[in-house]
């Protein structure tokens, strides 16, 4: 029995030791696990405390931009046609939208007053010619008689002078008839060139009085095979838009179609009220799709600037020190660099100085970022600031 008791006691003691060891192992494992979790939590917290930034690189591949400005279409040649004689519209031969040729009859004017003046002028001419004929016969006779000595030479000279005066009166009467005939020719209103009738402001029987202070235009003929486009270019862009610059144009009635235009001339002056320069472009309109007097959106192609770097506008920092850009070094620490803007293209900014082509630039720097700040670079493909610059709207 004593041996049996010793065996039982020894077994209980062994079981207790095993239980104690298991308890120690469980406690140690729990402590180690908690310490590991605390360490991971601390590392995660420290990592989350660092600002996360996205990195881009400057590029000079996107510096070819455009300037978008509104334009006004005008016919390449436009002729308002007025009457030169007073009267009544007898008839008009064309209406708006009609294609006309140079010299084609547009309308006729009845001129009763002018007709009477012409009849009177012709009668005066006949009278002057008759007086001239009689004066010539008289002068010839006196010149023959004076040779015989029967009359004084003074009397013969007076007859010759009278004949010369009658000649002048005949010439004046003829000139008056020619003037009235020329005026009569203006009763036929004709087209000055090939084009289209874009306005008709008269009707049959309408009274025309050319003696009024402001004459009424009867028709407007426009040559629209080619159109002029007038745009106002901001002063800062004028040196970039010389004659010959290419442009594309769109109009509201054909939103899906683009038309090619070319800068032809500039006013060479800046309008003080708007700070812009008026420029003229030419666009072919052989298909007659474009309408004179209409509105157009014109995009001028500006030359590429290879001496600068492009970055998105979101990368700029504006503070009391001026303009700057935040870059990230190999140690993930920030360096804020002051920069100089060459040209603002809206979403893209051209930088003249302060950046290197290999700088890693923070795309959207967080508030309060400064030189020496440690950041965490977002794990994403590196972005390039090489998107084509959107056209500037003037």
C-alpha positions in Angstrom: 0.0 0.0 0.0 2.8 2.5 0.8 4.3 1.8 -2.6 0.9 2.4 -4.2 0.6 5.7 -2.5 4.0 6.7 -3.6 3.2 5.9 -7.2 0.0 8.0 -7.0 1.7 10.9 -5.5 4.5 10.8 -8.1 1.9 10.7 -10.9 0.1 13.7 -9.5 3.3 15.6 -9.2 4.2 14.8 -12.8 0.8 15.9 -13.9 1.1 19.2 -12.0 4.5 19.9 -13.5 3.1 19.3 -17.0 0.1 21.5 -16.4 2.4 24.2 -15.0 4.7 24.0 -18.1 1.6 24.2 -20.4 0.4 27.2 -18.5 3.8 28.9 -18.8 3.9 28.1 -22.5 0.5 29.6 -23.0 1.3 32.7 -21.0 4.6 33.2 -22.8 2.9 32.7 -26.2 0.2 35.2 -25.3 2.8 37.8 -24.2 4.8 37.4 -27.3 1.8 37.5 -29.6 0.6 40.7 -27.9 4.0 42.3 -28.2 4.1 41.4 -31.9 0.7 42.8 -32.5 1.6 46.0 -30.6 4.8 46.3 -32.7 2.8 45.9 -35.9 0.2 48.3 -34.7 2.9 50.8 -33.8 4.5 50.4 -37.3 1.1 50.7 -39.0 0.3 53.8 -37.0 3.7 55.4 -37.8 3.2 54.5 -41.5 -0.3 56.1 -41.5 1.0 59.2 -39.9 3.2 59.8 -43.0 1.3 61.7 -45.8 0.8 59.5 -48.9 1.6 61.2 -52.2 1.5 60.3 -55.9 4.6 61.0 -57.9 4.8 62.3 -61.5 7.7 63.4 -63.8 8.0 66.7 -65.7 7.8 66.4 -69.4 8.5 68.5 -72.5 6.4 66.4 -74.8 3.2 68.3 -74.1 4.3 71.8 -74.9 2.5 72.1 -78.2 -0.8 73.8 -77.3 -3.6 75.7 -78.8 -5.5 78.9 -78.2 -9.3 78.8 -78.5 -11.0 82.1 -79.3 -14.4 83.1 -80.7 -14.5 84.3 -84.2 -16.9 86.1 -86.6 -17.4 85.1 -90.2 -17.5 87.6 -93.0 -17.8 87.3 -96.8 -14.5 87.8 -98.5 -16.1 90.5 -100.6 -19.4 92.3 -99.7 -21.0 95.0 -101.7 -24.1 97.0 -100.5 -25.7 98.3 -103.7 -27.4 101.7 -103.7 -29.3 103.6 -106.3 -27.6 106.6 -108.1 -30.9 108.0 -109.4 -34.2 108.9 -107.9 -37.4 107.2 -109.0 -39.5 104.1 -108.4 -38.5 100.4 -108.5 -40.0 99.1 -111.7 -39.0 95.5 -111.1 -36.4 93.3 -109.4 -35.0 90.2 -111.0 -33.4 88.4 -108.1 -34.2 87.6 -104.5 -32.2 86.6 -101.4 -30.1 83.5 -101.9 -29.9 83.9 -105.7 -26.5 83.2 -107.3 -25.6 86.1 -109.6 -22.8 86.8 -112.1 -20.8 89.9 -112.6 -23.0 92.5 -114.6 -26.2 90.5 -114.1 -29.3 92.7 -113.9 -30.7 92.9 -110.4 -33.5 95.5 -110.7 -34.7 98.4 -112.8 -35.8 101.9 -111.7 -38.4 104.1 -113.4 -37.1 107.7 -113.5 -39.8 110.1 -115.0 -38.0 113.2 -113.8 -34.7 112.1 -115.3 -36.5 111.2 -118.6 -37.9 114.8 -118.8 -34.5 116.3 -118.0 -33.0 114.1 -120.8 -35.7 115.3 -123.3 -35.0 118.9 -122.4 -31.3 118.4 -122.7 -31.6 116.9 -126.1 -33.8 119.8 -127.2 -31.2 122.3 -125.9 -28.6 120.4 -127.8 -30.5 120.7 -131.0 -31.0 124.5 -130.4 -27.3 124.9 -129.7 -26.3 123.0 -132.8 -28.7 125.2 -134.9 -27.3 128.4 -133.5 -23.8 127.1 -134.0 -24.6 126.3 -137.7 -26.1 129.8 -138.3 -23.2 131.5 -136.5 -20.7 129.6 -138.7 -22.4 130.6 -141.9 -22.5 134.2 -140.8 -18.9 134.2 -139.8 -17.8 132.6 -143.1 -19.6 135.3 -145.1 -18.1 138.1 -143.1 -14.7 136.7 -143.5 -15.2 136.7 -147.3 -16.6 140.2 -147.4 -13.8 141.7 -145.2 -11.3 140.7 -147.9 -13.1 143.1 -150.3 -12.9 146.0 -147.8 -16.6 146.5 -147.8 -16.9 145.9 -144.0 -14.6 146.6 -141.1 -12.4 143.8 -139.8 -13.7 144.5 -136.3 -17.2 143.5 -137.4 -15.9 140.3 -139.0 -14.0 139.4 -135.8 -17.2 139.9 -133.8 -19.0 137.4 -136.0 -16.2 134.9 -135.6 -16.3 135.3 -131.8 -20.0 134.7 -131.8 -19.5 131.5 -133.8 -16.9 130.3 -131.3 -19.3 131.1 -128.4 -22.0 129.1 -130.1 -19.6 126.2 -130.5 -18.9 126.2 -126.7 -22.7 126.3 -126.0 -23.1 123.3 -128.2 -20.4 121.4 -126.4 -21.9 122.3 -123.0 -25.3 121.1 -124.2 -23.8 117.8 -125.5 -22.0 117.3 -122.2 -25.2 117.8 -120.3 -27.0 115.2 -122.6 -24.0 112.7 -122.0 -24.3 113.3 -118.2 -28.1 112.5 -118.3 -27.5 109.5 -120.5 -24.9 108.2 -117.9 -27.4 108.8 -115.1 -30.0 106.9 -117.2 -27.6 104.0 -117.3 -27.9 103.8 -113.5 -31.5 102.9 -113.7 -30.3 99.3 -114.3 -28.9 97.9 -111.0 -26.3 95.2 -111.8 -24.1 92.9 -109.8 -20.5 94.1 -109.3 -19.1 90.5 -109.1 -20.0 86.9 -109.0 -21.6 86.1 -105.7 -24.9 85.5 -103.9 -27.6 88.0 -103.0 -27.6 88.1 -99.2 -30.1 91.0 -98.7 -32.9 92.7 -100.6 -34.3 95.8 -99.0 -36.7 97.1 -101.7 -39.9 96.1 -103.5 -41.8 97.0 -106.7 -43.1 100.5 -106.6 -40.8 101.6 -103.7 -39.8 105.3 -103.9 -36.0 105.9 -104.1 -34.7 109.3 -103.2 -31.0 109.7 -103.6 -31.1 113.2 -102.3 -31.7 112.0 -98.7 -28.9 112.1 -96.1 -28.9 108.4 -95.6 -29.4 106.3 -98.7 -31.1 103.0 -98.6 -29.2 99.9 -99.8 -31.3 98.0 -102.3 -29.3 94.7 -102.4 -26.2 93.2 -100.8 -24.1 90.9 -102.9 -21.5 88.8 -101.2 -18.7 86.6 -102.5 -18.7 83.6 -100.2 -16.5 81.1 -102.1 -14.0 82.1 -99.4 -14.7 83.7 -96.0 -12.8 85.9 -93.6 -12.7 85.1 -89.9 -12.0 87.9 -87.5 -10.7 86.9 -84.0 -9.3 88.8 -81.1 -6.0 87.3 -79.8 -4.8 88.2 -76.3 -1.7 90.4 -76.3 0.5 87.8 -74.6 -0.1 85.4 -77.5 0.3 87.8 -80.4 4.0 87.0 -81.0 3.1 83.3 -81.2 0.5 83.8 -84.0 2.3 85.2 -87.1 0.8 85.2 -90.6 0.6 81.7 -91.9 -0.3 80.1 -88.6 -2.7 77.2 -89.1 -6.0 77.0 -87.2 -9.1 74.8 -87.1 -12.6 76.1 -86.9 -16.1 74.8 -86.0 -19.5 76.3 -86.2 -22.7 75.5 -84.2 -24.6 74.3 -87.3 -22.0 71.7 -88.0 -20.6 70.7 -84.6 -19.0 67.5 -85.8 -17.1 69.1 -88.7 -13.7 70.9 -88.6 -12.6 73.5 -91.1 -9.0 74.4 -91.9 -8.1 78.1 -91.7 -4.9 80.2 -92.0 -3.9 83.5 -90.4 -3.6 86.1 -93.2 -3.0 89.4 -91.4 -3.0 91.3 -88.1 -4.1 94.8 -87.2 -0.7 95.3 -85.6 -2.3 97.2 -82.8 -3.7 96.3 -79.3 -7.3 97.5 -78.4 -7.0 99.3 -75.1 -10.4 98.2 -73.9 -9.9 94.5 -74.4 -6.1 94.1 -74.5 -6.4 92.0 -77.7 -5.2 92.3 -81.3 -7.6 91.8 -84.2 -6.5 89.1 -86.7 -7.9 88.0 -90.0 -8.0 84.4 -91.1 -9.1 82.9 -94.4 -11.1 79.7 -94.8 -12.3 78.0 -98.0 -16.0 77.8 -98.5 -16.4 76.2 -101.9 -19.2 74.0 -100.5 -21.1 77.1 -99.2 -21.6 75.4 -95.8 -20.3 78.4 -93.9 -22.6 81.4 -93.5 -21.2 85.0 -93.5 -22.0 86.9 -90.4 -22.1 83.7 -88.3 -20.2 82.8 -85.1 -17.3 80.3 -85.1 -15.0 78.8 -82.5 -11.4 79.0 -83.7 -8.5 77.0 -82.3 -5.1 78.5 -83.2 -2.1 76.1 -83.2 0.7 77.5 -81.1 4.3 76.4 -81.6 5.9 73.9 -79.2 8.3 75.2 -76.6 11.1 72.7 -76.2 13.1 74.7 -73.7 10.6 74.3 -70.8 9.1 71.4 -68.8 5.4 70.8 -68.3 3.7 69.8 -65.1 0.0 69.7 -64.1 -1.4 72.8 -62.5 -2.3 70.7 -59.4 1.5 70.3 -58.6 2.0 74.0 -57.9 2.3 75.4 -54.4 1.1 78.9 -53.8 2.3 80.5 -50.5 4.0 83.6 -49.1 7.3 82.6 -50.7 5.8 82.5 -54.2 5.4 79.6 -56.6 7.1 76.3 -55.8 7.0 72.6 -56.5 7.5 69.7 -54.0 9.9 66.9 -55.1 10.7 63.6 -53.4 14.2 62.3 -53.0 15.5 58.7 -52.8 15.1 58.8 -49.0 11.4 59.7 -49.4 11.9 63.1 -48.0 10.5 66.3 -49.6 12.5 69.1 -51.1 10.4 72.2 -52.0 11.9 74.0 -55.1 10.9 77.5 -56.2 10.0 77.6 -59.9 9.3 80.2 -62.6 6.3 79.9 -64.9 6.9 80.3 -68.7 3.3 79.9 -69.8 0.0 79.0 -68.2 -1.9 76.6 -70.4 -4.8 76.0 -68.0 -4.5 72.4 -66.8 -0.8 72.3 -67.8 1.8 74.7 -66.6 5.1 75.3 -68.5 8.1 75.8 -66.1 11.0 77.8 -67.3 13.4 77.3 -64.4 13.7 75.5 -61.0 13.1 71.9 -62.1 15.2 69.1 -63.6 13.8 66.6 -66.0 14.5 63.7 -63.6 12.8 65.2 -60.6 10.1 63.2 -58.9 7.2 65.7 -58.4 4.3 65.4 -56.0 1.2 65.6 -58.1 -1.1 67.2 -55.4 1.1 68.2 -52.4 -0.8 68.2 -49.1 -1.2 71.3 -47.0 1.7 72.2 -44.8 4.3 70.1 -46.7 7.9 71.5 -46.3 11.4 70.6 -47.1 12.5 67.6 -45.0 9.0 66.2 -44.6 9.0 62.4 -44.9 6.3 61.0 -47.1 5.0 57.7 -48.3 4.9 57.2 -52.0 1.7 55.6 -53.2 2.3 52.2 -54.9 1.0 53.0 -58.3 2.4 53.3 -61.8 4.4 56.6 -62.2 2.4 59.2 -64.0 3.8 61.4 -66.7 2.8 65.0 -67.2 2.6 64.5 -71.0 -1.0 64.9 -71.8 -1.6 67.3 -74.6 -2.3 70.7 -73.3 -6.0 71.7 -73.5 -6.7 74.7 -75.7 -6.7 78.1 -74.0 -10.0 80.0 -74.3 -9.6 83.7 -75.0 
